[in-house]
Amino acid sequence: MIKHRGFPSRLTGTDFQFTIRRENRKDGAAKIIKRERYKDRKHTDRLADIGFMKALWHYFGEEPFERGNLDAGRLSWLFGREVIAAEDPFDPASYDALLRIDVKKAQISFPEVFASDADAPDFDEDDWEDDDA
């Protein structure tokens, strides 16, 4: 399992995890599924989605990326919409699975992530926790 060094491990001030520390050797990788995002989700849930998408965009851009140590639960909130499979066949239960950002859909869902720096909300990357363990 590849570890994405420098990728934030979680959203500061919350328990919303972005990465995992180690692979699950016994049961394998957790399966990525498409989770439904309802309009009545909590504000902190929406902030976690924004923070995760911002981290994905800054770290990977439009290039395909390996799932590696990215959290399956957090990916599942974006999977099938803003984050899509970059290979066929796609194995949703593999650490080696390739994903990519669907930029057009991501720009519609998360305009604040793609806004110019002057228009972007104050979302300081230095506040992200980064566990290299």
N, C-alpha and C positions, 0 to 999 in steps of 0.2 A: 504494500500500500504506500503510495506516494504521500508525503506530508507537504502541504503547501506552506512553506516557511514564509512568515511575514503576513499571512492571512489572519485576520482577527479571529480569536477563538470564541468570542461571544460579544453581545451588545452590552456595554458598560451599564451597570445599574440594574440589570435584569438577569434572569436565569435563562435567557434565550441563547442557546448554544449554536455556534456556527461550524465548529470542527469537533472531531473526536480525537482523543489522545492516542488510542491504539486500536488496531484492528481486532475483530472478534474471530479468533482462530478456531474456536469450537463450532460456532453456528454460522460463520460467514457474515458477509455484509448485510446490513438491514436493507430490505427492498425499498426502492424509491417508488412511491405511488403518486397519483394525482389527487391532491386534497382540495376540496371545495372551499373557497374563501367567500364567506357570506358578508354582506354589507354591515351587519351588526357586530363584527369582530371588535375586540377591545382595541383601544388606541395603542397600547403597548405592543400588541400583536402586529399591528400595521407598521409601527416604528421598526420592529424587528425585521419585517419583510423589506422595508426600505433600506435599512442598514445592511442586510445581507445582499440585496441586489447591488447596492453601491460598492460593497466589497468585491463582489463578483466582477462588476464592470471595471473597477480600477485595477484589479489583479489580472483578469484574463482578457478584457475587451471583447472583440468579436471572434477571437480565436477559439477553436474547440479546446476543451480542457478535460483532464482526467478527474473523475470523482474523488479518488484518493481519500483523504481524511475529512472531506466535507460531510457535514451531518445530514443523514438521510431524511430525518424529520423536517429540517429546515428546507432542504431541497424540494421536498414533497409539496410544500406550500406554493412553489413556483413552477414545478414540473408540469409539462404539457401545455404551458402557456408561455411564460417568459424564458424559461429554461427548457430546452428540448434535447432529444437524443441527437448525437452527431454521428451515429453509426447505425448500420443496419446489418445484422440484427443487433438489437440493443438488449443488454442484460441488466435489468434494474437492480439485481442483487450482486453486482460486481464492483469491487473497488477500482477496477481498471476501465469501467464504462466511460465512454466519451460523451460529453455534454457540450452544449453551446448556448449562448444567449440569443434569443430571437429578438433582435434589437428593436424592430418595429413594434412588437407587442409590449416589450419592456418600456419603451418610450411612452406608450399610451398609459400603461399601468403605473409607472413610476416616473412621471415627468421631472420630479425634483432631483432625481439621480442624474438625469441627462441635461439639466438646465445649465446655462452658463454659470460660471463661478459667482458672478454678481447676483444672479437670481436664485441661486441654490440656498436652501435653508442651512442654518448653522448646524452642521453635523460633523464635529471634529473627529477625524480619524485617530488623533492622538489619544482620545478617550477610550478607544477599543482596547480590550484586554487581549494580550497575545501570549498564549502558553506554548512554549516550544518543547514542552515535555512530551 
